[in-house]
Amino acid sequence: MAEFLVQRGYVTQEQVEEAKQVSKQTDNPDLGRVIINLGFAGEREVLHAQAQEQGVPFVDLDRVQIEAAAIAAVPERIAKLHGIVPVKKEGTVLWIAMSNTSNLQALDDVRLASGLLVKAAVAVPGAIEDAIKKSYQAAMTAAAGEAPAAAPAAPGGAGGSKMTSDLRAVMAQAQATRDVSEKGVKEDQSDEEMAEQAPIIRLANAVIQQAIVDRASDIHVEPGERAVRVRYRVDGVLSEAMTVPKNLQAPLVSRLKIMAEMNIAERRVPQDGRIEVRNLGKDYDLRVSSIPTPFGEKIVMRILDKGNAMVGLAKLGFTAENQAKIEELVSQPNGMFLCTGPTGSGKTTTQYSVLNKLNTTEVNIITVEDPVEYQLGGIAQVQVNRKAGLTFATALRAFLRQDPDIIMVGEMRDLETAEIAIEASLTGHLVLSTLHTNDAPSATIRMIDMGVEPYLISATVIGVLAQRLGRQIDANSKEPYTVKAIDLRRFGFQVTDPDEEVQLYRGIPSETNRMTGYKGRSGFHELMVMNEEVAELVVRRAPLGDLKAAAKANGMKELREDGLAKVLMGVTTPEEVMRVVFTAGF
């Protein structure tokens, strides 16, 4: 497999050797998965190589025409159960696409269901899921004697979500129900009663389910003067998904508040709630927030995939060097490890990934969070409840009587919390926490501003990780191009020859990446390790510039430099690093 990837120019021999080293260090025997996680090659390229190694065909489902006769031969439930899609029927032979051709149970079930001789080809899992959905939906439409309706692009332009025909039909049904109410057939029907009607329930569910299908992290339901705009945040960027008629606003908002167990009669103050949903066999947690606006209540729902809590450090986009340093830091018996960055930069996911690595039967781990975003087995997690007097500080005081080895504080917001966390780290505990700062060195200055004594910071903080999340190029749809090396100087690229050119990659817009060329996100990181020189500067209250210089001399790569590394690896683009990392003054 590795030889094929090198021959095709997908990876270099040096990258293969690095991947083999990481494979040994992480006890992951799947070299292909390690290469994907490191960003050296996309899933498509690795699967293609594995298919060649196994002597089976590779099929690009975005470029082949799936035959209706093949779809008709296999029930949809079997296709979804095993993650396979029938592609072609040749007499008594049925060709299917699957990501794992060694799944003999899937091959047997397809053979029994179809009565045909089954042959398998390898395809990308995401493409298989899309093909199952599109092909069986088209088959159902054709069976009903209707031509499949094209899904119109959302008003948000290129990269916007699409309102599917199913969602459009649900909204039309809800509109019809509302129209009947307004014509006086049910004159005494309130918005709350409308919220309990099947069409409104289906509309609310469809808005949530479509967001999950689109891989959205947030849903924004925004009332306007004449209509309600629904937007999804996908890969960190908002785009318009649909527009809901104004007369459906009240029942839709009421329905969402009912689902979140919020007070639907109170519309004048902000509220928070929670919705648990299950979609395609996966559990999701929605954190719901409402605020009053001149045109009604705005609802924002953050979608938390409970499976994401189990993401390992190797999947967060760290360079091999940074990952090794972090693993060394968090293996220490005491000290404080901080994650910094703005809201939505992945700080909590990183902290949970560290906890997953540290979570063994030999250690006692306790967390205090506001709120508890993911529930982890084997860890005592406490949620802040200010109304009951349970704050970060009071919880931390109680923790010290619980014989903990590791403590995670969701966020250090005030001096009292910071002082108790420092006390915990000084008395033999490893403390993980987060701060809101723009870069790693600024974390120490922020703590001093909070009132923490500098000597305590230098004695307890062992490392600070600043991070951002940027969109990554669709690994299954990208192309190379060249730029002048001099154009990369702003990222810290060292130019020796003004005429030197560098090969980069960019995504090819397609339906699978919502016509953006990007799919998924990767982290940009800045890791400051506390050494004697940095600690001494902290105690002296040295300026930020001096702290940065000392940290860089100790091996710290700035966010823009880490971004450059991801650009050169073909993970992302210079434009995305500019959008996420650069601020005024660079």
ZAPA-575753 format. One line per field, with one value per residue (C-alpha): residue number from 1; chain; x, y, z. Coordinates in steps of 0.1 Angstrom, whole numbers. Example, Ala and Ser with C-alpha at 12.3 -4.5 7.8 and 13.67 -1.06 7.14 Angstrom:
BEGIN
i = c(1;2)
ch = c(A;A)
X = c(123;137)
Y = c(-45;-11)
Z = c(78;71)
***
This chain:
BEGIN
i = c(1;2;3;4;5;6;7;8;9;10;11;12;13;14;15;16;17;18;19;20;21;22;23;24;25;26;27;28;29;30;31;32;33;34;35;36;37;38;39;40;41;42;43;44;45;46;47;48;49;50;51;52;53;54;55;56;57;58;59;60;61;62;63;64;65;66;67;68;69;70;71;72;73;74;75;76;77;78;79;80;81;82;83;84;85;86;87;88;89;90;91;92;93;94;95;96;97;98;99;100;101;102;103;104;105;106;107;108;109;110;111;112;113;114;115;116;117;118;119;120;121;122;123;124;125;126;127;128;129;130;131;132;133;134;135;136;137;138;139;140;141;142;143;144;145;146;147;148;149;150;151;152;153;154;155;156;157;158;159;160;161;162;163;164;165;166;167;168;169;170;171;172;173;174;175;176;177;178;179;180;181;182;183;184;185;186;187;188;189;190;191;192;193;194;195;196;197;198;199;200;201;202;203;204;205;206;207;208;209;210;211;212;213;214;215;216;217;218;219;220;221;222;223;224;225;226;227;228;229;230;231;232;233;234;235;236;237;238;239;240;241;242;243;244;245;246;247;248;249;250;251;252;253;254;255;256;257;258;259;260;261;262;263;264;265;266;267;268;269;270;271;272;273;274;275;276;277;278;279;280;281;282;283;284;285;286;287;288;289;290;291;292;293;294;295;296;297;298;299;300;301;302;303;304;305;306;307;308;309;310;311;312;313;314;315;316;317;318;319;320;321;322;323;324;325;326;327;328;329;330;331;332;333;334;335;336;337;338;339;340;341;342;343;344;345;346;347;348;349;350;351;352;353;354;355;356;357;358;359;360;361;362;363;364;365;366;367;368;369;370;371;372;373;374;375;376;377;378;379;380;381;382;383;384;385;386;387;388;389;390;391;392;393;394;395;396;397;398;399;400;401;402;403;404;405;406;407;408;409;410;411;412;413;414;415;416;417;418;419;420;421;422;423;424;425;426;427;428;429;430;431;432;433;434;435;436;437;438;439;440;441;442;443;444;445;446;447;448;449;450;451;452;453;454;455;456;457;458;459;460;461;462;463;464;465;466;467;468;469;470;471;472;473;474;475;476;477;478;479;480;481;482;483;484;485;486;487;488;489;490;491;492;493;494;495;496;497;498;499;500;501;502;503;504;505;506;507;508;509;510;511;512;513;514;515;516;517;518;519;520;521;522;523;524;525;526;527;528;529;530;531;532;533;534;535;536;537;538;539;540;541;542;543;544;545;546;547;548;549;550;551;552;553;554;555;556;557;558;559;560;561;562;563;564;565;566;567;568;569;570;571;572;573;574;575;576;577;578;579;580;581;582;583;584;585;586)
ch = c(A;A;A;A;A;A;A;A;A;A;A;A;A;A;A;A;A;A;A;A;A;A;A;A;A;A;A;A;A;A;A;A;A;A;A;A;A;A;A;A;A;A;A;A;A;A;A;A;A;A;A;A;A;A;A;A;A;A;A;A;A;A;A;A;A;A;A;A;A;A;A;A;A;A;A;A;A;A;A;A;A;A;A;A;A;A;A;A;A;A;A;A;A;A;A;A;A;A;A;A;A;A;A;A;A;A;A;A;A;A;A;A;A;A;A;A;A;A;A;A;A;A;A;A;A;A;A;A;A;A;A;A;A;A;A;A;A;A;A;A;A;A;A;A;A;A;A;A;A;A;A;A;A;A;A;A;A;A;A;A;A;A;A;A;A;A;A;A;A;A;A;A;A;A;A;A;A;A;A;A;A;A;A;A;A;A;A;A;A;A;A;A;A;A;A;A;A;A;A;A;A;A;A;A;A;A;A;A;A;A;A;A;A;A;A;A;A;A;A;A;A;A;A;A;A;A;A;A;A;A;A;A;A;A;A;A;A;A;A;A;A;A;A;A;A;A;A;A;A;A;A;A;A;A;A;A;A;A;A;A;A;A;A;A;A;A;A;A;A;A;A;A;A;A;A;A;A;A;A;A;A;A;A;A;A;A;A;A;A;A;A;A;A;A;A;A;A;A;A;A;A;A;A;A;A;A;A;A;A;A;A;A;A;A;A;A;A;A;A;A;A;A;A;A;A;A;A;A;A;A;A;A;A;A;A;A;A;A;A;A;A;A;A;A;A;A;A;A;A;A;A;A;A;A;A;A;A;A;A;A;A;A;A;A;A;A;A;A;A;A;A;A;A;A;A;A;A;A;A;A;A;A;A;A;A;A;A;A;A;A;A;A;A;A;A;A;A;A;A;A;A;A;A;A;A;A;A;A;A;A;A;A;A;A;A;A;A;A;A;A;A;A;A;A;A;A;A;A;A;A;A;A;A;A;A;A;A;A;A;A;A;A;A;A;A;A;A;A;A;A;A;A;A;A;A;A;A;A;A;A;A;A;A;A;A;A;A;A;A;A;A;A;A;A;A;A;A;A;A;A;A;A;A;A;A;A;A;A;A;A;A;A;A;A;A;A;A;A;A;A;A;A;A;A;A;A;A;A;A;A;A;A;A;A;A;A;A;A;A;A;A;A;A;A;A;A;A;A;A;A;A;A;A;A;A;A;A;A;A;A;A;A;A;A;A;A;A;A;A;A;A;A;A;A;A;A;A;A;A;A;A;A;A;A;A;A;A;A;A;A;A;A;A;A;A;A;A;A;A;A;A;A;A;A;A;A)
X = c(0;27;46;15;10;47;46;15;30;4;30;68;90;98;61;57;86;71;37;53;70;37;20;45;43;5;1;-20;-13;-34;-8;-33;-54;-23;-14;-49;-48;-15;-29;-3;-30;-68;-90;-97;-60;-54;-84;-73;-39;-54;-77;-48;-29;-59;-64;-99;-113;-117;-148;-153;-190;-191;-183;-202;-239;-256;-280;-316;-316;-288;-305;-337;-318;-309;-333;-323;-321;-293;-275;-276;-269;-236;-227;-228;-243;-252;-236;-241;-259;-243;-265;-263;-235;-241;-213;-214;-193;-181;-152;-142;-143;-133;-168;-180;-213;-222;-214;-235;-265;-264;-261;-291;-312;-305;-300;-271;-233;-218;-185;-171;-153;-138;-152;-150;-174;-188;-195;-212;-235;-244;-250;-273;-294;-297;-301;-329;-347;-347;-359;-388;-397;-396;-418;-444;-445;-429;-398;-373;-374;-342;-332;-328;-298;-303;-302;-268;-251;-222;-215;-250;-271;-298;-334;-342;-375;-384;-378;-397;-427;-427;-427;-455;-476;-469;-479;-511;-520;-513;-534;-563;-560;-558;-590;-609;-615;-597;-600;-591;-559;-528;-492;-485;-513;-500;-466;-480;-495;-478;-468;-450;-433;-421;-408;-388;-374;-366;-347;-325;-321;-311;-285;-270;-269;-251;-225;-235;-222;-249;-284;-296;-333;-334;-367;-369;-395;-412;-397;-376;-341;-326;-288;-264;-228;-208;-170;-171;-189;-226;-247;-285;-303;-340;-365;-396;-428;-434;-467;-448;-424;-443;-453;-418;-400;-425;-419;-382;-386;-409;-383;-356;-378;-378;-406;-426;-447;-416;-404;-387;-355;-328;-332;-311;-322;-311;-325;-313;-318;-308;-301;-288;-279;-259;-267;-266;-269;-283;-275;-303;-302;-330;-327;-354;-351;-374;-389;-393;-371;-338;-329;-294;-288;-252;-250;-227;-219;-214;-190;-166;-157;-138;-116;-79;-52;-39;-71;-70;-45;-14;20;39;62;34;15;46;52;16;16;48;33;1;19;34;19;13;11;-14;-20;-40;-59;-66;-86;-119;-153;-157;-119;-120;-106;-130;-126;-88;-93;-116;-91;-64;-88;-95;-58;-54;-85;-74;-84;-53;-63;-92;-104;-129;-142;-163;-179;-205;-222;-211;-208;-199;-204;-173;-173;-151;-149;-168;-182;-199;-220;-220;-253;-250;-286;-278;-245;-223;-197;-163;-147;-169;-167;-129;-128;-148;-127;-96;-113;-122;-86;-83;-53;-64;-88;-104;-118;-141;-129;-109;-131;-121;-93;-110;-112;-76;-62;-79;-67;-32;-34;-45;-16;8;-4;3;-26;-26;-50;-65;-83;-91;-87;-99;-67;-54;-22;-3;21;-9;-23;2;-5;-42;-37;-17;-45;-69;-48;-27;8;34;56;26;21;57;56;24;18;37;23;-2;-18;-34;-56;-79;-101;-98;-115;-95;-94;-117;-92;-113;-115;-84;-58;-22;-11;20;26;57;75;77;39;42;66;38;34;70;82;119;127;162;154;130;120;113;79;60;34;2;-33;-68;-102;-123;-159;-184;-217;-200;-182;-211;-193;-167;-138;-135;-148;-142;-119;-84;-66;-39;-18;7;23;43;62;72;110;133;138;100;93;118;102;67;80;95;62;81;63;44;70;98;77;70;107;117;89;100;136;123;107;72;57;33;-2;6;37;16;-9;19;29;-7;-7;25;11;-19;-44;-57;-51;-33;-67;-81;-51;-55;-92;-87;-53;-43;-53;-44;-7;6)
Y = c(0;24;17;25;58;68;57;78;109;110;107;109;81;103;107;69;65;91;74;40;56;71;38;21;49;48;10;15;-12;4;23;37;52;68;83;98;111;128;145;130;116;115;86;81;77;53;31;31;18;-8;-20;-25;-43;-67;-71;-57;-28;7;26;64;67;103;94;62;58;35;12;11;-27;-31;-10;-30;-62;-53;-40;-6;-19;-43;-16;7;-21;-31;3;-11;2;-19;-4;-27;-59;-80;-110;-131;-110;-81;-56;-37;-10;-12;2;-32;-60;-85;-81;-116;-112;-83;-103;-133;-111;-94;-127;-142;-111;-107;-144;-133;-139;-109;-92;-63;-31;-6;29;58;54;89;84;51;69;96;70;49;79;93;60;45;79;80;45;53;84;64;37;63;75;108;124;132;169;188;204;241;258;280;317;317;311;287;265;270;241;227;224;188;178;160;191;213;189;190;228;229;206;228;258;242;234;269;283;262;276;312;307;301;264;262;298;291;272;289;288;263;240;244;234;200;193;167;190;214;185;171;205;210;175;179;211;193;161;180;199;166;152;184;180;213;223;249;257;293;301;338;357;387;412;392;356;334;325;292;289;261;264;238;236;269;289;299;295;298;266;277;305;297;317;343;327;295;313;312;275;264;283;270;235;238;253;224;199;217;218;256;279;286;313;334;353;383;369;345;308;277;241;208;183;147;132;100;100;71;51;79;100;138;164;198;228;253;290;316;354;380;402;429;403;374;349;338;301;288;250;237;201;178;144;122;101;130;128;96;113;106;132;117;128;165;176;179;176;146;169;188;155;140;171;172;135;141;171;154;123;144;138;174;209;228;223;251;253;287;301;317;301;272;266;230;236;213;185;187;185;155;138;142;128;98;91;95;76;43;23;35;72;92;119;146;174;205;219;244;225;189;186;149;121;100;66;62;99;118;149;177;204;240;250;287;288;261;277;252;272;263;274;255;224;226;229;198;180;183;161;134;121;131;125;146;175;193;228;237;273;296;327;344;347;324;295;301;302;269;253;264;251;217;216;226;197;169;170;174;202;208;240;265;303;328;343;349;330;307;333;356;330;339;376;369;350;379;403;381;387;355;360;355;332;308;307;299;272;254;260;233;241;262;252;278;266;274;253;258;241;213;205;177;149;131;160;181;193;206;240;261;295;317;309;346;347;325;347;361;326;324;306;309;321;315;319;347;326;294;278;257;230;234;219;232;216;209;221;192;182;161;192;216;233;248;224;220;191;188;209;205;222;249;248;268;249;268;246;262;262;281;311;315;310;337;361;354;362;394;404;407;421;397;401;388;359;350;352;330;304;303;298;269;253;269;272;301;295;309;286;256;267;269;233;222;241;225;191;197;197;233;264;297;316;295;301;338;337;318;328;362;394;430;436;406)
Z = c(0;10;-22;-43;-25;-30;-67;-73;-56;-29;-1;1;15;44;53;51;76;99;97;106;136;148;142;166;192;193;189;159;133;106;87;63;90;106;72;69;105;99;68;44;21;18;26;-11;-19;10;2;-35;-24;-1;-28;-52;-24;-19;-57;-57;-78;-65;-75;-73;-66;-75;-111;-118;-126;-101;-119;-107;-113;-88;-62;-66;-59;-23;4;18;54;44;26;56;81;64;47;12;-20;-50;-81;-112;-122;-149;-155;-124;-109;-86;-80;-47;-32;4;25;40;15;43;59;50;69;46;15;27;35;1;-16;2;-3;-40;-50;-71;-72;-53;-62;-41;-49;-25;-21;4;34;31;-6;2;27;2;-26;-3;5;-30;-48;-26;-24;-62;-63;-40;-60;-93;-77;-68;-104;-97;-112;-85;-75;-77;-44;-50;-37;-6;-9;9;-24;-31;-1;14;25;4;14;6;-10;23;43;18;20;58;58;32;54;85;65;54;90;100;72;83;118;106;84;116;115;149;161;197;188;205;193;220;208;173;185;196;161;140;111;134;153;120;109;141;139;102;109;135;114;83;103;115;80;68;97;112;146;153;142;142;140;135;133;109;101;74;77;98;86;95;92;98;109;89;93;113;86;87;56;51;50;45;51;72;67;94;106;115;137;170;168;156;184;209;197;200;236;245;233;253;284;285;297;266;283;291;261;277;291;278;286;283;276;263;237;233;198;180;143;121;152;168;199;198;226;216;239;233;240;234;235;229;198;184;160;184;201;184;191;187;192;195;183;203;188;219;199;195;231;223;197;204;203;170;153;163;137;160;144;156;176;194;201;217;238;251;259;279;297;308;320;349;383;391;375;354;316;300;267;253;224;215;218;194;189;202;236;253;227;233;271;268;245;271;298;276;274;311;321;337;367;385;387;402;377;387;365;371;340;329;314;312;274;271;296;301;317;347;354;381;363;383;366;380;395;406;419;444;453;433;416;401;433;457;436;436;474;477;451;473;499;472;469;432;410;380;381;351;355;326;326;350;351;383;409;434;410;397;432;442;410;417;452;438;414;442;464;439;414;376;367;333;325;298;294;267;253;217;220;245;261;268;292;319;315;317;350;364;354;373;404;405;419;391;412;416;378;372;398;386;348;329;294;275;242;221;192;164;141;103;74;58;21;10;8;-18;-41;-44;-69;-68;-78;-74;-58;-54;-22;-15;-11;20;39;60;75;85;53;49;13;-1;-38;-49;-79;-59;-63;-38;-46;-26;-28;-30;-29;-60;-53;-54;-39;-13;1;-5;-34;-11;-16;21;43;80;102;116;145;143;175;194;224;250;274;306;311;335;311;305;342;352;327;341;377;364;347;314;283;260;233;256;266;230;221;249;241;205;215;235;204;203;168;165;152;118;115;125;99;73;81;75;42;30;40;18;48;43;23;29;27;55;77;70;79;112;126;114;132;129;136;117)
***
